[in-house]
């Protein structure tokens, strides 16, 4: 039976069957909004509560589009191919280019993001015999460009052989790999005019309407063979106008737009989709989708969801790869060599593989940031911008790079700034509004006042019987009889540990999350619980617990999280990593998500509060 995912949102039957077996009968609100938008090719920002189905909202459409892309490549279909006999507009030829040169669906914008090499393309038709022709190229991004004319036999590296002529951004004209000074240098925002006079056999260029005069004489054999508008780029982007719209700088009288050439003077390219069908098959180490997660736990969770969703996809089945620190490095490298389609990664390990060239972004068409605010707060903003600059904005099959940003706490200045900088007219799906404490979460605030509660005086200076503090006041003279600021600060820390234990006993808590501000605080609280008979291996103890933070090795973190999920321990002591979308089921509302050390960052505090609210159980005061 078809589900609403299939009938209302356009999800493939195979994916619909998989979600049905997961008991997903109806899409959540965020899925109902986001899935059609992503399938439609748009950039999406989504904000919704933790547990609202955001992972499915971006995974389902990404898997579907990746599958369809692989299927088209497998069958030899190419989105840029056209029915025979139908004359296409004058544009860049997607079948006559180097592998790393991306061309948009209109054939007028091209881009290469390889900083180490030149990549080129030619138009789908050229001119020959006679006439005076002109086209424009506007540099739309930083990088090096060279534009000009070439025959079909020429190299894509314009101006490096005997059958091509180029003019580059460094102010050099080139032919037969001979580079000579000509005109002026040019860069982002400049409009370059390209002139070909077949009547007199000359080539020249202009910059922003300024004519530079004759650069080359064109031999008669090349004039009769036909010359095509050509370009090569190094980590740059450029847009062409062959005459379909008004030129920015009109050429002098007597010159025609190259697209307006008479039929007898036009030559069609012999490069077709069928002749180069294998050219656009992605490299094994170049995935079609990249999903960045702030923590290994979230990355593992997302990758597992992808495996569940794709279980009924066959021939081809998208191949996913989890890239996290501390994982099986050999298995990751073997997978990259054999081929991957979707990569789910944490920033550190991802950066390592990209910097060594082991992983390539040359075919990436989806760039997804999950828990984006978490990535930004961890200092990965510059890395995200750098990765975005390395990904071609136009995919090899003519599509546009899609970017999806999602988080339970999306309303922050940093996220909005990132979206404005990197995303292409994104649609904002806001099903959460400004962050607030959920109505089903009830707070009990316990004031820690060392003046009113002097029980700390008996513990200060004693080797045991209290929590180990962070050692900030280790060299200060703290004494119960000295009410200095340092003494009172140490007293508050002693009381906090004591209050956590008293709250657990008084409220008879049998399961809770306990958030700490630092990793050291987590370790100290865990050791305090161990001293009370608890710890990771004391399942029956009132204080059985495990710890979760980034200093614990990956295997221990995974095992500890699983212990808490399975109910083998009562308490999970953690930093904010557990507030970042980790799926922890079975925390009734009458049990506590205890914030032992309150976050001074409102968005982090509210994200912590969202954890128990996302659990689908009944509440009571």
HUWO-V747993 format. One line per field, one symbol per residue. ss: DSSP state (h for helix, s for strand, l for the rest). phi: phi as a letter, one per 30 degrees, with the letter a starting at -180 (. if undefined). A space follows every 50 residues. Layout:
ss=???
phi=???
//
This chain:
ss=lllhhhhlllllhhhhhhhhhlllllllhhhhhhhhhhhllllsssslll lllhhhhhhhhhhhhhhhhhhhhhhllllllllllllllllsssssslll lsslllllssssllllllsssssssssllllssssssssllllsssssss lllllllllllllssssslllssssllsssslllllllllssssssslll lssssssllssssssssllhhhhhhlsssssssslsssssslllllllll lllllsshhhllhhhsssllllllllhhhhlllllsllsssssllhhhhh hhhhhhhhhllllllllllsssslllllhhhhhhhhhhlllssssshhhh hhhhhllllslllllssssslhhhhhhlllhhhhhhhhhhlllsllllls lsssssslllllhhhhhhhhhhllllssssllllllllllllllllllll lllllhhhhlllllllllllllllllllllllllhhhhhhhhhhhhhhhh hhhhhhhllllsssslllhhhhhhhhhhhhhlllsllllllllsssssll lllhhhhhhhhhhhhhllllsssslhhhhlllllllllllllssslllll lhhhhhhhhhhhhllllllll
phi=.dcddddccideeddddddddcicdbddedddddedddddjcdbcbbade icjddddcdeddeddddddddddddidbdcdbddicdcddadcdcbaddd ccbdddiccbabcddcacbbabddabbbibjbbbbcbcdcadkcbbblba dddddddeicbdcbbbbcddibcbahiccbdahbdbaejdcccccbcddc ibbbbbbhiddcidcbcceeeddddjccebabbbhbbaccbckdbdddbd ddejccdedcddedccbddcdbdddbdddcdedeccddbbccbdbddddd dddddddddcdcdbhcceccbccbdiddddddddddddkbcbccbcddde dddddcidcccdcdcbbbccheddddddiceddddddddddedbdecjdc ecbbbbadbcdbdddddddddccchdcccccbiddadeddccccccdcbd ddccddddcdiddbiaddddidcdcddcbedcdddddddddedddedddd dddddddhdcaacbcbdbdddddddddddddcjcjdccedddcdabcbad dddeddddddddedddidbdbccbddeddciddbcicdddcccdcdcddd ceddedddddddddddbdcbe
//
